[in-house]
Amino acid sequence: MLRKTSSQKQSTRNSMLDPIQSKYIDLIKTNPVKIASWLGFSLLTELNNDWLKRLIFGREDWTLQAHRGSYKTTAVSLAFALFMILFPRKNIIFMRKTDNDISEIINQTRKILESDVIKHITEKIYGKPVYLLTGNSSEITTTLFDTNRGTEQLFGIGIKGSLTGKHADWIHTDDIINLKDRISRAEREYTKQIYQELQNIRNRGGRITNTGTPWHKDDAFTLMPNITRVDCYESGLITTEQLALIRKSMSPSLFAANYELKHISSENALFSEAPQFFSDASLLYGGQAHIDAGYGGEDGSAFTLGNRKGGKYYMLGKLKQKHVDECLDGFLAVKSLYRCGSIACEDNGDKGYLAKEIQKRGQPCVKYHESTNKYIKISSFLRREWTNIYWHESTDPEYLQQILDYTEDAGHDDSPDSAASLIRKFESGLGYRGF
């Protein structure tokens, strides 16, 4: 007797369905973006439709690199929901960089499954609407789930979570490579290690898919197969005018990574060596601080805290793209947490406003008038001491990214300016009056 091919088996199964069941199953298979529009996701395009079909029905491992704002997150959450409907005997493990990051997509998937649209579709396919047995920020199991393996139907986990005892038919990673991988070799190697471990937890016949944007020429994307790249110019999802505004709002390397899906390095960059890190908070105790204030527009507000011991600098940086009034209390909380002394800030642009606001909060602050050219200050102090600086692990990646991107023509220099000013203070040895 001849064996039936997989297509013949599928045809046989489809012939056993009534016309209404076939209608909705075929809709998911051919045009899932239409379901997205019913759910209110009206901006998804035929490009997203292709991604959805490949995520739900693909058989090979696959990697999608697509620019920010291309609706990857929406596509992934909808793909999860539709996969859970069509393949109720299979389970999914979803991984992002941290445990907190996973809640965005898990919660969106839960809302999709709880929607009237999905209840209607499942009632037409199965004769009953789907309900949730479990639905929180890290896991979802529906009434359709049909397995005795004791697993969740959809389980979310951060990259540092335990994978012991976990197995899945579909494993999907989303943005497990981010700015931390750009600035830290140790982070890149850890991400690679975890990605390789995923190979051991997929069930026989299972697959691994990935979505995200590249950050470094040696990041974990080097291990991921079958890469499809869709940058900001070919997707058709961002207008030329919108792209110009986005480009102005960030550094060249951030724009290249997030929108052009490529790595760039400037020949004029002052800081080519990777930052060094430490974790012992006590090395910061008794240090000094500096604020480079932003007052709107494209400028941000940078806060640098540091100490010098044995010729080494132990520093911590925070960068917020906000008016200084919106982040001052947060900066002062960090200062108190690490038992820091006085804060310095220049009075060139604000006539001493920031110093008064800090003093109103009962904090010691000394203002000074800046007369040194910014590029000379950064290249003289921060560049010279760069290899002697160790950054606390809680430093904002965006803070360090701005330093790594710095050139004489850089549009954003809040972080390097603040760090250089603080190092100059330590080297002067004259206290803040000699700042």
C-alpha positions in Angstrom: 0.0 0.0 0.0 1.3 3.5 -0.9 1.9 5.9 1.9 0.2 9.2 1.7 2.3 12.3 1.4 2.0 15.1 4.0 0.0 17.2 1.5 -2.4 14.3 0.9 -2.8 13.9 4.7 -3.6 17.6 5.0 -6.0 17.4 2.2 -7.8 14.5 3.9 -8.0 16.4 7.2 -9.4 19.5 5.5 -12.1 17.4 3.7 -13.3 16.3 7.1 -14.0 19.9 8.2 -17.2 21.7 7.5 -17.2 24.8 5.3 -17.2 27.2 8.3 -14.3 25.6 10.0 -12.3 25.5 6.7 -13.1 29.2 6.1 -11.5 30.3 9.4 -8.6 27.9 9.3 -7.8 29.0 5.7 -8.0 32.7 6.8 -5.4 32.2 9.4 -3.2 30.3 6.9 -3.5 32.8 4.1 -4.4 36.2 5.5 -3.8 36.4 9.3 -3.3 40.2 8.9 -7.0 40.5 8.3 -7.6 39.1 11.8 -5.1 41.7 13.0 -7.3 44.4 11.5 -10.4 43.0 13.2 -8.5 43.2 16.5 -7.7 46.9 15.9 -4.2 46.5 14.5 -5.0 48.4 11.4 -1.5 49.5 10.4 -0.1 46.0 9.6 0.7 45.5 6.0 1.3 42.6 3.6 4.9 42.6 4.8 3.6 41.8 8.3 1.3 39.2 6.8 4.3 37.3 5.5 6.0 37.4 8.9 2.9 36.1 10.6 2.6 33.1 8.2 6.2 32.3 8.6 6.1 32.5 12.4 3.0 30.4 12.7 3.5 27.8 10.0 7.2 27.7 9.2 9.1 24.5 9.8 12.7 25.7 9.7 14.5 27.9 12.2 14.2 31.5 11.1 15.5 34.9 12.1 13.9 38.3 11.4 15.9 41.5 11.7 13.5 44.4 11.2 13.8 48.0 12.1 12.1 49.7 15.1 8.5 50.6 14.5 7.9 47.8 12.0 5.3 46.1 14.3 7.4 43.1 15.1 6.0 43.0 18.7 2.4 43.0 17.4 3.2 40.3 14.9 4.8 38.1 17.5 2.0 38.4 20.0 -0.7 37.7 17.3 1.4 34.7 16.0 1.5 33.3 19.5 -2.3 33.6 19.9 -3.1 32.0 16.5 -0.5 29.2 17.0 -2.1 28.4 20.4 -5.5 28.1 18.6 -4.4 26.0 15.7 -1.9 23.8 17.5 -3.4 23.1 21.0 -1.1 20.2 21.7 2.1 22.3 21.3 3.7 24.7 23.7 5.8 27.9 23.3 8.7 29.3 25.2 9.2 33.0 24.7 12.5 34.7 25.7 13.5 38.3 26.1 16.4 40.1 27.7 14.9 40.4 31.2 11.9 39.0 33.0 10.3 42.4 33.0 10.6 42.7 29.2 8.5 39.6 28.6 5.3 41.0 30.1 4.6 43.4 27.2 4.1 40.6 24.6 2.6 38.1 27.1 0.0 40.6 28.2 -0.8 41.6 24.6 -1.2 37.9 23.6 -3.5 37.4 26.6 -5.7 40.4 25.5 -5.9 39.0 22.0 -7.0 35.5 23.3 -9.6 37.2 25.5 -11.0 39.3 22.7 -14.4 38.7 21.2 -12.7 38.2 17.8 -10.7 35.2 18.9 -13.7 33.8 20.9 -15.8 34.0 17.7 -13.1 32.3 15.6 -12.5 29.4 18.1 -16.2 28.9 18.4 -16.5 28.5 14.6 -13.5 26.1 14.6 -14.1 24.1 17.7 -17.7 24.7 18.5 -16.8 26.5 21.7 -15.0 29.8 22.6 -11.5 29.7 24.1 -11.0 30.8 27.7 -7.9 31.2 29.8 -7.0 28.7 32.5 -3.9 30.7 33.4 -3.1 34.3 32.3 -0.5 36.4 34.0 2.5 38.4 33.0 4.7 35.4 32.3 2.5 32.5 31.3 -0.7 31.6 29.5 -2.7 28.4 29.2 -6.0 28.1 27.4 -8.9 25.7 27.6 -7.8 24.3 24.2 -4.4 23.1 25.5 -4.4 19.3 25.1 -1.3 17.8 26.7 -0.3 15.8 29.8 3.2 17.1 29.9 2.6 19.5 32.8 3.8 22.6 31.0 2.3 26.0 30.2 1.0 26.6 26.8 3.0 29.8 26.5 5.8 30.5 29.0 7.9 33.7 29.1 11.3 34.0 30.6 14.2 36.4 30.8 17.6 35.5 29.5 18.9 35.0 33.0 16.0 32.8 34.1 16.4 29.1 34.7 15.8 26.8 31.7 16.2 23.6 33.8 13.5 21.1 32.9 12.0 23.3 30.2 11.1 22.0 26.8 9.0 23.5 24.0 7.8 22.8 20.5 8.4 26.4 19.5 11.0 28.7 21.1 11.0 32.4 20.1 13.5 35.0 21.2 12.8 38.7 20.8 15.4 41.4 21.4 17.6 39.2 23.5 20.4 41.3 21.9 20.3 44.9 22.9 22.4 48.0 23.8 24.1 46.0 26.5 25.6 43.7 23.9 26.9 46.7 22.0 29.0 48.0 25.0 29.9 44.8 26.8 31.8 41.8 25.4 30.9 39.8 28.5 27.2 40.4 27.8 27.6 39.3 24.2 29.3 36.1 25.2 26.5 35.4 27.8 23.8 36.0 25.3 25.5 33.5 22.9 25.8 30.9 25.6 22.1 31.1 26.4 21.1 31.0 22.8 23.1 27.8 22.3 21.4 26.3 25.4 18.1 26.7 23.6 19.0 24.1 21.2 18.8 21.5 24.0 15.3 22.4 25.2 13.3 22.3 22.0 11.3 19.1 21.4 12.1 16.8 18.6 10.8 18.4 15.4 10.6 21.8 17.2 11.9 25.1 15.9 13.6 28.3 17.1 12.7 31.7 15.7 14.2 35.0 16.5 13.3 38.7 16.1 15.4 41.8 16.9 17.9 44.3 15.6 21.7 43.9 15.5 24.0 45.8 17.8 27.5 44.5 17.3 29.4 42.7 14.6 30.1 39.8 17.0 26.7 39.6 18.8 24.5 36.5 19.0 23.0 37.0 15.6 26.2 35.4 14.3 24.7 32.1 15.6 21.2 32.6 14.2 20.2 31.0 10.9 18.1 32.0 7.9 18.2 35.8 8.5 15.7 38.0 6.8 16.5 41.7 7.0 14.0 44.5 6.5 15.5 48.0 7.0 13.7 51.3 7.3 14.1 52.1 3.6 12.5 49.0 2.2 9.7 48.3 4.6 7.5 51.3 3.5 6.3 51.8 7.1 8.1 55.1 7.8 7.9 58.2 5.7 10.9 60.2 4.7 9.9 63.1 7.0 9.4 60.8 10.0 12.8 59.1 9.3 14.5 62.5 9.3 13.1 63.4 12.7 14.1 60.0 14.1 17.6 60.4 12.7 18.0 63.8 14.5 16.8 62.3 17.8 19.7 59.8 18.3 23.3 59.1 17.6 24.5 57.8 14.2 25.3 54.3 15.6 22.0 54.0 17.4 20.1 55.0 14.2 22.2 52.6 12.1 21.5 49.7 14.5 17.8 50.3 15.0 16.7 51.4 11.6 19.4 50.5 9.0 20.3 47.2 10.6 24.0 47.8 10.3 27.0 48.6 12.5 29.0 51.8 11.9 32.1 53.1 13.6 33.5 56.6 13.2 37.1 57.1 12.3 37.0 60.2 14.5 35.6 58.5 17.6 37.7 59.1 20.7 36.7 56.0 22.5 37.4 52.7 20.7 38.1 50.5 23.7 35.1 48.7 25.3 34.0 50.0 28.8 35.2 48.1 31.9 32.7 47.2 34.7 32.6 46.5 38.4 29.8 45.5 40.8 31.1 46.5 44.3 29.0 49.5 45.2 31.2 50.4 48.2 33.8 51.6 45.8 31.5 54.6 45.0 30.9 55.6 48.7 32.2 59.0 49.6 32.6 60.1 46.0 31.5 63.2 44.1 28.9 63.9 41.4 28.2 66.1 38.4 25.0 66.9 36.5 25.0 68.1 32.9 21.5 69.5 32.7 19.1 69.4 29.8 16.4 72.1 29.4 14.4 70.7 26.5 14.9 70.2 22.8 17.3 67.5 21.8 19.6 67.7 24.8 19.3 65.2 27.6 20.3 65.3 31.3 23.4 63.3 32.4 24.4 62.5 35.9 27.8 61.1 36.8 28.9 59.8 40.2 32.4 58.7 40.8 35.3 58.0 43.1 39.1 57.7 42.7 41.1 55.0 44.4 44.7 54.0 43.7 44.8 55.7 40.3 41.5 54.1 39.2 38.2 55.8 38.7 35.0 54.0 39.8 32.1 55.7 38.1 28.3 55.4 37.5 26.4 57.2 34.8 22.7 58.0 34.2 21.3 59.6 31.1 17.6 60.7 30.6 16.2 62.3 27.5 14.2 64.7 29.7 14.3 68.2 31.1 16.4 68.2 34.2 13.4 69.1 36.4 11.8 65.7 35.5 14.8 63.6 36.5 16.5 65.6 39.3 14.9 63.8 42.1 15.9 60.5 40.6 19.5 61.6 40.3 19.5 62.8 43.9 18.1 59.4 45.0 21.1 57.7 43.3 23.4 60.1 45.0 22.0 59.2 48.4 22.0 55.5 47.6 25.8 55.5 47.0 26.6 57.9 49.8 27.9 60.6 47.6 29.1 64.1 48.7 28.6 67.3 46.8 27.2 67.8 43.3 28.6 70.2 40.8 26.8 71.9 37.9 27.7 74.7 35.6 25.7 78.0 35.6 26.5 79.1 32.0 23.0 78.6 30.6 20.7 78.6 33.6 22.1 81.5 35.7 22.4 79.2 38.7 18.9 77.8 38.5 19.9 74.1 38.9 22.2 74.8 41.9 19.3 76.5 43.7 16.9 73.6 43.0 19.4 71.1 44.4 20.0 73.3 47.5 16.3 73.6 48.0 16.2 69.8 48.4 18.8 70.1 51.2 21.7 68.7 49.1 25.1 70.3 48.9 25.9 71.8 45.5 28.5 74.0 44.0 28.0 75.8 40.7 30.9 76.8 38.4 31.2 78.7 35.2 32.5 76.6 32.3 35.2 78.3 30.1 36.9 75.3 28.6 36.1 74.1 25.0 34.0 71.0 25.4 35.9 68.9 22.9 39.2 69.8 24.5 37.9 69.0 27.9 36.6 65.6 26.8 39.7 64.6 24.9 42.0 65.9 27.6 40.4 64.4 30.6 38.0 61.6 29.7 39.9 60.2 26.8 43.2 60.2 28.7 41.8 58.3 31.6 39.4 56.0 29.7 41.3 52.8 30.3 41.5 53.6 34.0 37.8 54.0 34.4 35.5 51.2 35.7 31.8 51.7 35.3 29.3 50.3 37.9 27.0 47.7 36.4 23.9 49.8 37.0 25.2 52.5 34.6 22.7 53.3 31.8 23.7 51.6 28.5 22.5 54.8 26.7 25.0 56.8 28.8 27.9 54.7 27.7 26.6 54.6 24.1 26.8 58.3 23.9 30.4 58.3 25.1 31.3 55.6 22.5 29.7 57.6 19.8 31.4 60.9 20.7 33.3 62.8 18.1 34.1 66.5 17.7 31.0 66.9 15.6 28.7 64.8 17.8 25.2 66.1 18.1 24.8 64.6 21.6 27.5 65.0 24.3 25.8 65.2 27.6 27.4 62.0 29.0 31.0 62.5 27.9 30.8 66.2 29.0 29.6 65.2 32.5 32.1 62.4 32.9 35.0 64.6 31.8 34.0 67.4 34.1 34.0 65.0 37.1 37.4 63.6 36.2 38.7 67.2 35.9 37.5 67.9 39.4 39.3 64.8 40.8 42.5 65.8 39.0 42.5 69.4 40.2 42.4 68.4 43.8 41.1 71.9 44.6 37.6 71.1 45.6 34.7 72.5 43.8 35.9 76.1 43.9 38.7 75.0 41.6 36.3 73.2 39.3 
